[in-house]
Amino acid sequence: MSWLKPSTVVDLLKDNKIKKVKLFDADSDALTALVGSGIEVMVGIPNEMLAALSSSTEAADLWVRQNVSRYVVKGGADIRYVAVGNEPFLTSYSGQFQSFVVPALLNLQQSLVKANLAGYVKLVVPCNADAYESSLPSQGAFRSELTQIMTQLVSFLNSNGSPFVVNIYPFLSLYGNSDFPQDYAFFEGSTHPVTDGSNVYYNAFDGNFDTLVSALNKLGYGQMPIVIGEVGWPTDGAFGANLSAARFFNQGLINHVLSNKGTPLRPRVPPMDIYLFSLLDEGAKSVLPGNFERHWGIFSFDGQAKYALNLGLGNRLLKNAKNVEYLPSRWCVADPSKDLTNVANHMRIACSVADCTTLDYGGSCNGIGAKGNISYAFNSYYQLQMQNAQSCDFDGLGMVTFLDPSVGDCRFLVGVTGHKKSIAFRPTPRRTTIWTSILWWVWSFLVL
């Protein structure tokens, strides 16, 4: 299945009054589409590139020249941040990127200085919330093996006017822990609040945020501005990942931040910026953490709003992408007249290429029966192959139909004639900005 053209996504951002976006890499097509848009951009450097950038000033100079300098010109793309790695200190990486982060930062900073961009483009390092730990927010501290690196990192950020960027996911806390109180993941109060001295926490977001505040305070940087680089709730692929929960969480988050209440350790000072993850579903994303990984978008892959959401940006509700060019309204399904006994291998091949995550346990298409599963897999592959007639053959077991086979909440997709490359965007809600700048993710957007 093709993805939306970058120009269509930029128009979607504009129509929804989204002013800031984060790209997970420095995708040239996306940056070209953003030229002249007035949208502020954060571009990302993948973790796999950190080793080269940490060991070579020439590599850093070249990266800045190719991915920043060429776009930051009058009337160009408004790149404000470069994310150096993405959660490089994640526990599951077992330290493989750890030693590269600070040297890469230093080399890239010098490259920005040489390009006369160091005052305009700021370097940040998005961290996962597992970089710090504590049973209570007031006792928050960075993991012991990260203390030295984090001290260097926050000193660098402070010296260069950059915020600390952290990704917070209450959904993952709920998904990974059967004892986690469900209402604590949301923003309507909890029957299991966390009491920390005189402070009481009624939602996981505030508790997590203040744990980071405490960790920064222990390093002497308790007032450092904090940006939420990713936060959101998926709509499919797991129990608890559905449209109503996603809307409840994201609207609650937006309202909470716009209220300017802040948190117990930072009263009346909300996060400097918050990036909602994500703008669009990403059907080719790794499902190693879970099938929900492909379903974080507030818009489906074709730019259609999944649910009613007020981002606090001037529009009361989300506006759909315009001028989306769909393939013809036809689908590939299992031929009901054929013996489907030997279909398993065909399904396995189809789902190894196409996205079948909604069929699994907890997914929106999990209850459509065996034949429904086969048809869904066939169609997903067929649309990904741009409805090529041969791609619906499956040794004679597939057939093309012009009747929409969707069942209830299980939507059989029709592809779009757009862009072969998947581009990830993410949104953020707007608020009165306490600090001076805002960020965006891989076609992610800023809503607060």
C-alpha positions as CSV (number, residue, x, y, z in Angstrom):
1,M,0.0,0.0,0.0
2,S,1.3,3.4,-0.9
3,W,1.4,6.2,1.6
4,L,0.2,9.8,1.2
5,K,2.4,12.1,-0.8
6,P,4.5,14.4,1.5
7,S,2.8,17.4,0.0
8,T,-0.6,16.0,1.0
9,V,0.6,15.5,4.6
10,V,1.9,19.1,4.7
11,D,-1.5,20.3,3.6
12,L,-3.0,18.2,6.3
13,L,-0.8,19.8,8.9
14,K,-1.7,23.3,7.6
15,D,-5.4,22.5,7.5
16,N,-5.2,21.4,11.2
17,K,-3.2,24.5,12.1
18,I,-0.3,22.3,13.3
19,K,2.8,24.5,13.4
20,K,5.5,22.1,14.5
21,V,6.5,18.6,13.4
22,K,9.1,16.0,14.1
23,L,10.6,13.7,11.5
24,F,12.3,10.6,12.6
25,D,15.0,11.0,10.1
26,A,16.0,13.8,7.6
27,D,13.8,12.5,4.8
28,S,14.5,14.6,1.7
29,D,11.0,14.2,0.3
30,A,9.4,15.3,3.5
31,L,11.8,18.2,4.0
32,T,11.3,19.4,0.4
33,A,7.5,19.3,1.0
34,L,8.0,21.4,4.1
35,V,9.9,24.1,2.3
36,G,8.1,27.4,2.6
37,S,5.4,26.0,4.8
38,G,6.3,27.9,7.9
39,I,6.1,24.7,9.9
40,E,8.9,24.3,12.5
41,V,10.7,21.0,12.1
42,M,12.7,18.6,14.2
43,V,14.7,16.1,12.2
44,G,16.1,12.9,13.6
45,I,19.3,11.0,13.3
46,P,18.9,7.2,13.6
47,N,20.8,5.4,16.4
48,E,22.7,3.4,13.8
49,M,24.4,6.6,12.6
50,L,25.7,7.7,16.0
51,A,29.0,5.7,15.8
52,A,30.1,7.3,12.6
53,L,29.1,10.8,13.7
54,S,30.9,10.3,17.0
55,S,34.2,9.3,15.5
56,S,34.4,11.7,12.5
57,T,34.1,15.4,12.3
58,E,33.9,15.1,8.5
59,A,30.9,12.8,8.8
60,A,29.2,15.3,11.1
61,D,30.0,18.2,8.7
62,L,28.6,16.2,5.8
63,W,25.4,15.3,7.6
64,V,24.8,18.9,8.6
65,R,25.5,20.1,5.1
66,Q,23.2,17.6,3.4
67,N,20.3,17.6,5.9
68,V,20.3,21.0,7.6
69,S,22.2,23.7,5.8
70,R,20.7,23.0,2.4
71,Y,17.2,23.5,3.8
72,V,17.7,26.3,6.3
73,V,17.8,29.1,3.8
74,K,15.4,32.0,3.2
75,G,12.1,30.6,2.3
76,G,13.3,27.0,3.0
77,A,12.4,24.4,5.6
78,D,12.4,25.8,9.2
79,I,14.5,23.2,11.0
80,R,14.8,24.1,14.7
81,Y,16.0,20.9,16.3
82,V,18.1,17.9,15.4
83,A,17.3,14.8,17.5
84,V,20.6,13.0,17.9
85,G,19.5,9.4,18.2
86,N,16.1,8.1,19.4
87,E,16.0,6.7,22.9
88,P,19.6,5.6,22.6
89,F,19.8,4.7,26.3
90,L,16.9,2.3,26.2
91,T,17.6,-0.6,28.5
92,S,16.9,-3.2,25.8
93,Y,19.8,-1.8,23.7
94,S,22.2,-3.0,26.4
95,G,24.3,0.1,26.1
96,Q,25.3,-0.4,22.5
97,F,24.8,3.3,21.6
98,Q,25.6,4.8,25.0
99,S,29.2,5.8,24.4
100,F,28.5,7.4,21.0
101,V,25.9,10.0,22.1
102,V,28.0,12.7,23.7
103,P,30.9,12.6,21.2
104,A,28.3,12.7,18.4
105,L,26.7,15.7,20.0
106,L,30.0,17.6,20.3
107,N,30.9,16.9,16.7
108,L,27.5,18.0,15.4
109,Q,27.6,21.1,17.5
110,Q,30.9,22.1,16.0
111,S,29.5,21.4,12.5
112,L,26.5,23.7,13.3
113,V,29.0,26.4,14.5
114,K,30.9,26.1,11.2
115,A,27.7,26.5,9.3
116,N,26.7,29.5,11.4
117,L,23.5,27.7,12.5
118,A,24.4,26.9,16.1
119,G,22.3,29.8,17.4
120,Y,19.2,28.7,15.5
121,V,19.3,24.9,15.3
122,K,19.4,23.1,18.6
123,L,20.6,19.6,19.3
124,V,18.5,17.3,21.6
125,V,18.6,13.6,22.6
126,P,15.1,12.1,23.0
127,C,15.2,9.7,26.0
128,N,12.8,7.0,27.0
129,A,11.3,7.2,30.5
130,D,13.3,4.1,31.5
131,A,16.4,6.3,31.7
132,Y,15.3,7.2,35.2
133,E,13.6,5.2,38.0
134,S,12.0,5.5,41.4
135,S,9.1,4.2,43.4
136,L,8.0,7.8,44.2
137,P,8.4,10.9,42.0
138,S,10.4,12.8,44.6
139,Q,13.0,10.1,44.7
140,G,13.6,10.0,40.9
141,A,17.1,9.4,39.7
142,F,18.8,8.4,36.4
143,R,19.8,4.8,36.2
144,S,23.2,4.4,38.0
145,E,25.1,3.4,34.8
146,L,23.8,6.6,33.1
147,T,24.7,9.1,35.8
148,Q,28.0,10.2,34.2
149,I,26.6,10.4,30.7
150,M,23.4,12.1,31.8
151,T,25.5,14.7,33.7
152,Q,27.5,15.4,30.5
153,L,24.3,15.5,28.4
154,V,22.3,17.9,30.6
155,S,25.4,20.1,31.0
156,F,25.6,20.3,27.2
157,L,21.9,20.9,26.7
158,N,22.0,23.7,29.4
159,S,25.0,25.3,27.8
160,N,23.5,25.4,24.4
161,G,19.9,26.4,25.3
162,S,18.4,23.0,24.5
163,P,15.5,21.3,26.4
164,F,15.5,17.8,27.8
165,V,13.4,15.6,25.5
166,V,11.6,12.6,27.0
167,N,9.0,10.1,25.7
168,I,6.3,9.1,28.1
169,Y,3.9,6.3,27.4
170,P,1.3,5.5,30.1
171,F,-0.2,3.0,27.6
172,L,3.0,0.9,27.7
173,S,2.8,0.9,31.5
174,L,-0.7,-0.4,31.4
175,Y,0.1,-2.9,28.6
176,G,3.1,-4.3,30.3
177,N,1.8,-4.6,33.9
178,S,-1.5,-6.4,34.7
179,D,-1.4,-4.7,38.2
180,F,-1.2,-1.2,36.8
181,P,-4.4,0.7,37.8
182,Q,-6.3,1.4,34.5
183,D,-7.7,4.8,35.6
184,Y,-4.2,6.0,36.6
185,A,-3.2,5.9,32.9
186,F,-5.8,8.6,32.1
187,F,-6.6,12.1,33.3
188,E,-10.0,11.9,35.0
189,G,-8.7,11.1,38.5
190,S,-7.8,7.7,39.9
191,T,-9.1,5.4,42.6
192,H,-5.4,4.5,43.2
193,P,-3.5,7.8,43.4
194,V,0.1,7.9,44.4
195,T,0.8,9.8,47.6
196,D,4.4,11.2,47.8
197,G,4.7,13.2,51.0
198,S,2.4,16.2,50.6
199,N,2.0,15.6,46.9
200,V,-0.7,13.4,45.4
201,Y,-0.6,12.1,41.8
202,Y,-3.8,11.2,40.1
203,N,-2.3,10.2,36.7
204,A,0.8,8.4,35.4
205,F,1.8,11.2,33.2
206,D,2.3,13.7,36.0
207,G,4.0,11.1,38.2
208,N,6.4,10.2,35.4
209,F,7.2,13.8,34.5
210,D,8.0,14.7,38.2
211,T,10.2,11.7,38.5
212,L,12.3,13.2,35.7
213,V,12.2,16.6,37.4
214,S,13.6,15.0,40.5
215,A,16.3,13.2,38.5
216,L,17.4,16.4,36.8
217,N,17.4,18.2,40.2
218,K,19.8,15.6,41.6
219,L,22.2,16.6,38.8
220,G,21.7,20.3,39.6
221,Y,19.4,21.1,36.7
222,G,16.0,21.1,38.3
223,Q,14.8,24.0,36.3
224,M,15.7,22.7,32.8
225,P,12.9,23.0,30.3
226,I,11.4,19.7,29.4
227,V,9.8,18.7,26.0
228,I,7.6,15.6,25.7
229,G,9.0,14.1,22.4
230,E,6.4,11.4,22.2
231,V,3.1,10.6,24.0
232,G,-0.1,9.1,22.7
233,W,-2.4,6.0,22.7
234,P,-2.8,3.4,19.9
235,T,-6.2,2.5,18.4
236,D,-5.6,-1.2,17.5
237,G,-3.4,-4.2,17.9
238,A,-3.9,-4.9,21.6
239,F,-6.5,-5.0,24.3
240,G,-6.9,-1.4,25.6
241,A,-5.8,-0.1,22.2
242,N,-9.0,1.2,20.7
243,L,-10.6,4.3,19.3
244,S,-12.5,5.3,22.5
245,A,-9.5,4.8,24.8
246,A,-7.2,6.8,22.4
247,R,-9.6,9.7,22.2
248,F,-10.1,9.6,26.0
249,F,-6.4,9.7,26.6
250,N,-5.4,12.3,24.0
251,Q,-8.2,14.7,24.7
252,G,-7.5,14.3,28.4
253,L,-3.8,15.0,27.9
254,I,-4.5,18.1,25.8
255,N,-7.1,19.5,28.2
256,H,-4.7,18.8,31.1
257,V,-1.8,20.6,29.6
258,L,-3.9,23.5,28.3
259,S,-5.3,24.0,31.9
260,N,-1.7,25.2,32.8
261,K,-2.0,23.4,36.2
262,G,1.5,21.9,35.7
263,T,2.5,19.1,38.1
264,P,3.2,19.1,41.9
265,L,6.9,19.7,41.4
266,R,6.3,22.3,38.6
267,P,3.0,24.0,39.4
268,R,1.6,26.2,36.7
269,V,4.5,25.3,34.4
270,P,3.4,22.6,31.9
271,P,6.0,20.9,29.6
272,M,7.6,23.3,27.2
273,D,6.1,21.4,24.3
274,I,4.3,18.1,23.8
275,Y,4.5,16.0,20.6
276,L,1.5,13.6,20.1
277,F,2.6,10.3,18.7
278,S,1.6,10.0,16.0
279,L,0.0,11.8,13.0
280,L,-0.5,8.8,10.7
281,D,-0.6,5.1,11.2
282,E,2.7,3.5,10.0
283,G,1.9,0.1,8.4
284,A,5.5,-0.9,7.9
285,K,6.7,-0.2,11.4
286,S,8.4,-3.0,13.5
287,V,5.9,-4.9,15.7
288,L,8.6,-6.2,18.0
289,P,7.2,-4.3,21.0
290,G,3.6,-5.3,20.0
291,N,1.1,-5.1,17.1
292,F,-0.2,-1.8,18.4
293,E,3.0,-0.1,17.1
294,R,1.4,0.3,13.7
295,H,-1.7,2.1,15.0
296,W,-0.6,5.2,17.0
297,G,-2.0,7.7,14.4
298,I,-4.8,10.1,15.1
299,F,-5.3,9.8,11.4
300,S,-5.4,6.6,9.4
301,F,-2.8,5.9,6.7
302,D,-4.9,7.8,4.2
303,G,-5.2,11.0,6.3
304,Q,-8.7,10.4,7.6
305,A,-9.4,11.3,11.2
306,K,-10.0,8.3,13.3
307,Y,-12.0,10.1,16.0
308,A,-13.2,13.5,17.2
309,L,-10.3,15.4,18.8
310,N,-9.8,19.1,19.6
311,L,-6.1,19.8,19.5
312,G,-6.5,23.3,21.0
313,L,-5.1,24.8,17.8
314,G,-8.2,26.8,16.7
315,N,-10.1,24.0,14.9
316,R,-12.8,22.3,17.0
317,L,-12.4,19.0,15.3
318,L,-9.8,17.3,13.1
319,K,-9.9,18.0,9.4
320,N,-9.3,15.1,7.0
321,A,-6.6,15.1,4.3
322,K,-7.9,16.5,1.0
323,N,-7.5,15.3,-2.6
324,V,-6.4,11.8,-1.5
325,E,-6.1,9.7,-4.7
326,Y,-7.4,6.2,-4.0
327,L,-7.1,3.1,-6.0
328,P,-10.3,1.8,-7.5
329,S,-13.0,0.5,-5.0
330,R,-12.2,-3.2,-5.3
331,W,-10.9,-5.8,-2.9
332,C,-9.2,-9.2,-3.0
333,V,-11.0,-11.9,-0.9
334,A,-10.9,-15.6,-0.5
335,D,-13.0,-17.4,-3.2
336,P,-15.9,-19.0,-1.3
337,S,-16.2,-21.8,-3.9
338,K,-12.6,-23.0,-3.3
339,D,-11.2,-25.4,-0.7
340,L,-9.1,-23.3,1.6
341,T,-7.4,-26.1,3.5
342,N,-3.9,-25.3,2.2
343,V,-4.1,-21.6,2.5
344,A,-1.8,-21.1,5.5
345,N,1.3,-20.6,3.5
346,H,-0.3,-18.0,1.3
347,M,-1.5,-16.1,4.4
348,R,2.0,-16.3,6.0
349,I,3.6,-14.9,2.8
350,A,0.9,-12.1,2.5
351,C,1.2,-11.1,6.1
352,S,5.0,-11.1,6.0
353,V,4.8,-8.2,3.5
354,A,1.5,-6.5,4.3
355,D,0.1,-5.4,7.6
356,C,-2.2,-8.0,9.2
357,T,-1.8,-6.8,12.9
358,T,-5.6,-6.1,13.3
359,L,-6.3,-9.8,12.9
360,D,-4.4,-10.8,16.1
361,Y,-5.6,-11.1,19.6
362,G,-7.1,-7.7,20.8
363,G,-7.2,-6.4,17.2
364,S,-10.3,-4.8,15.6
365,C,-10.5,-7.7,13.0
366,N,-9.9,-10.5,15.4
367,G,-13.5,-11.7,15.4
368,I,-14.3,-12.0,11.7
369,G,-13.7,-15.8,11.5
370,A,-11.2,-17.9,9.6
371,K,-12.5,-17.0,6.1
372,G,-12.6,-13.4,7.0
373,N,-9.0,-13.6,8.2
374,I,-7.9,-15.1,4.9
375,S,-9.7,-12.4,2.9
376,Y,-8.2,-9.6,5.1
377,A,-4.7,-11.0,4.5
378,F,-5.3,-11.4,0.8
379,N,-6.6,-7.9,0.5
380,S,-3.9,-6.2,2.5
381,Y,-1.3,-7.8,0.2
382,Y,-3.4,-6.9,-2.9
383,Q,-3.6,-3.2,-2.0
384,L,0.1,-3.1,-1.1
385,Q,0.8,-4.4,-4.6
386,M,-1.3,-1.5,-6.1
387,Q,-4.1,-4.0,-7.0
388,N,-2.0,-5.8,-9.5
389,A,-4.3,-8.6,-10.8
390,Q,-1.7,-11.4,-10.3
391,S,-1.3,-10.4,-6.6
392,C,-4.9,-11.7,-5.9
393,D,-4.3,-15.1,-7.4
394,F,-2.9,-17.1,-4.5
395,D,-2.9,-20.3,-6.6
396,G,-6.5,-19.7,-7.6
397,L,-7.8,-19.2,-4.0
398,G,-8.3,-15.4,-4.3
399,M,-10.9,-13.4,-6.2
400,V,-11.5,-9.7,-6.8
401,T,-14.8,-8.2,-5.6
402,F,-16.4,-4.8,-6.0
403,L,-18.5,-5.3,-2.8
404,D,-16.8,-3.8,0.3
405,P,-16.1,-6.9,2.6
406,S,-15.6,-4.7,5.8
407,V,-17.3,-6.1,8.8
408,G,-18.3,-3.9,11.8
409,D,-15.2,-2.1,13.1
410,C,-13.0,-4.2,10.8
411,R,-12.2,-2.1,7.8
412,F,-10.9,-3.7,4.6
413,L,-8.6,-1.0,3.2
414,V,-8.3,0.4,-0.3
415,G,-4.9,1.7,-1.1
416,V,-3.9,5.2,-2.2
417,T,-1.9,6.1,-5.3
418,G,0.7,8.2,-3.6
419,H,4.2,7.8,-2.2
420,K,6.0,4.5,-2.0
421,K,8.0,5.5,1.1
422,S,6.4,5.6,4.5
423,I,6.9,8.9,6.3
424,A,6.1,9.1,10.0
425,F,4.6,12.3,11.4
426,R,3.5,13.1,14.9
427,P,1.2,15.9,16.4
428,T,1.4,18.1,19.5
429,P,-1.3,20.2,21.3
430,R,-0.7,23.9,21.6
431,R,-0.6,25.8,24.8
432,T,0.8,29.1,26.0
433,T,4.5,28.4,25.6
434,I,6.3,28.9,28.8
435,W,9.7,28.3,27.1
436,T,10.6,29.6,23.7
437,S,10.3,26.7,21.3
438,I,8.3,23.7,20.2
439,L,9.2,20.4,18.5
440,W,7.7,17.9,16.0
441,W,8.3,14.2,15.3
442,V,8.4,12.0,12.1
443,W,5.3,13.4,10.6
444,S,4.3,13.8,14.2
445,F,2.7,17.0,15.3
446,L,2.7,19.3,18.3
447,V,-0.6,19.8,19.9
448,L,-0.1,21.6,23.2
